Each structure stands twice: as C-alpha cells, then as structure tokens.
C-alpha cells in the first residue's frame, strides 16, 4: 500500500496533461477472467479485453508508458489494439491516447470527455492545457454504448456528475467484470473533481449503479487500488454516504468548514492521507453540497 500511495502522490503532483512519471514505470499484468485482464502501473488501472476480435483497452495511463502497455497486451494477444475506451478525461487515464491513435487505435469516450480535453481545464487549482488533437476521442456517446466483441457484450454506462461529468462504468456482461474508473478508489480516499463537474451525490449514485450491476462473483477493477469484490464496493458506498450525511448535518447546524474539518469525520474509516488528504476530502464534500456542479459544455 505504501508503494501504491507513493505512486499516486507522484502521478498527481502535476497537472493532468503535464504529469510525467518515471520513464520506466512498473507494469503488472493480471488475468482476471477468460479474455479479460488488468494492467497495473503508475496511472489508472487499465482493463483489457482480448481475443479473436482484437484488443480493447479501458484507459491507457501516461504517454511514457505506451510502449510497455503495448508490450504487455502482446503477452495476452498479439493482435493490434483496436479501441481505447476512456473512463474519463484525466491524464493518468488518457495520456497514452495520442501515441495509440498514431498506431490506428480508435479512441472512444463520453461526449464530455472530448469536450473537456479540447479546452483548458483546472485540476486542484492547476491549469491543464487542451489535449493535442491526436489524443481526442473520435467516437463519443451521450449515455450508453456496447461493444459486441471477443465473445462478450461490453457495456459503457455513463454516470453523470460523479468523479467528473464524463465518467463511464465498463461492464463485461458475460465475463462479469466491472471497470469503474475513478468512481471507485479501492483502499484510498476518493478524489471528486468538482472543477470537472464531479459531485458527492453523483459519486454515490455511480456506486449505486455499479452495485446494481455487480453480484458476489463480479470482479471489480477500481480506477486506483487493488482488485475488489462487491463487499468492498458496499463499504466504499457506505463511507461516502456517511461522510456526505455527516457534512450535510453539520452544514444545517451552521458549522463552518473549519469546524467540520475539526470533527475528524474521516478518521473512523482508517484510510491514510495520500494523494487526497482527509481535510481535502471534507472540503470537497462541503463545497459539493453548497454549490452546483461545474459545467463543461460549450
């Protein structure tokens, strides 16, 4: 866990488009179901569908990792990467888009992912410039999308105003695998990007949607952290609910933000400060409950 936290802190220390992890980040391949694998590295966890119809990636980490990502996929299947489906716009999930696009890979994402990537953004107070044109999704969707490939029906399900306003859950209906992008941080305090249209209520709703898809046998890929099961996701949902309700109650009692931070609401959950500190999470929830979600639409 210390190693993972150090990697997350390093990766998010700079704006998303400028983040540059070490030149040879670690990359580990784990097969989790027939035709489905996960690549764990310095950025967001990458899901892989592989088989007779070619390879599909769910996210692609950072640009410096692209060659190693391609090499790792070849250990599963020698065919080219046909598609990349981005779960949201942040650079630790889309940084490899431009490199893969040059090889003929088709980039797919929700409408708001492309919108945000075409404009300057702000992440945790830092300006992020627009992405190069070659990194942009060339196929976008407004709600849901399904890939009928590799003997499975792979559903992309949009969840609005969650981690951002462009998040998608990715569900392999036959393999029973669910990739949640950054709507789920397993074993870590969550990052809800208010500047990108995220919200605490939407984050909880996204987890509820995921729980409606998952059963006890579902393998769940979080955006960051180790593989999970439904019980892990229930605990995460319950934590988000508890924090949301406690902060909302304190707001009704007219407590200030500093007074709410002093209540140490996150401490009982036993999660360490990492990329997101406890006070930062409480401030995010407070702001989410006291102002409308940011809009990224033109």
Buried (B, 14 or more C-beta within 10 A) or exposed (E): EEEBBEBBEBBBBBBBBEBBBEEEBEBEBBEBBEBBBBBBBBBBBBBBBBBEBBBBBBBBBBBBBBEBBBEBBBEBBEBBBBBBBBBBBBBBBBBBBBBBBEEEBBBBBBBBBBBBBBEEBBBBEBEBEBBEEEBBBBEBBEEEBBBEBBBBBBBBBBBBBBBBBBBBBBBBEBBBBBBBBBBBBBBBBBBBBBBBBBBBBBBBBBBBBBBEBBEEEBBBBBBBBBBBBBEBBEEBBEBBBBBBEBBBEBBEEEBEBEEBBEEEBBEEBEBEBBBBEBBBBBBBBBBBBEEEBBEBEE
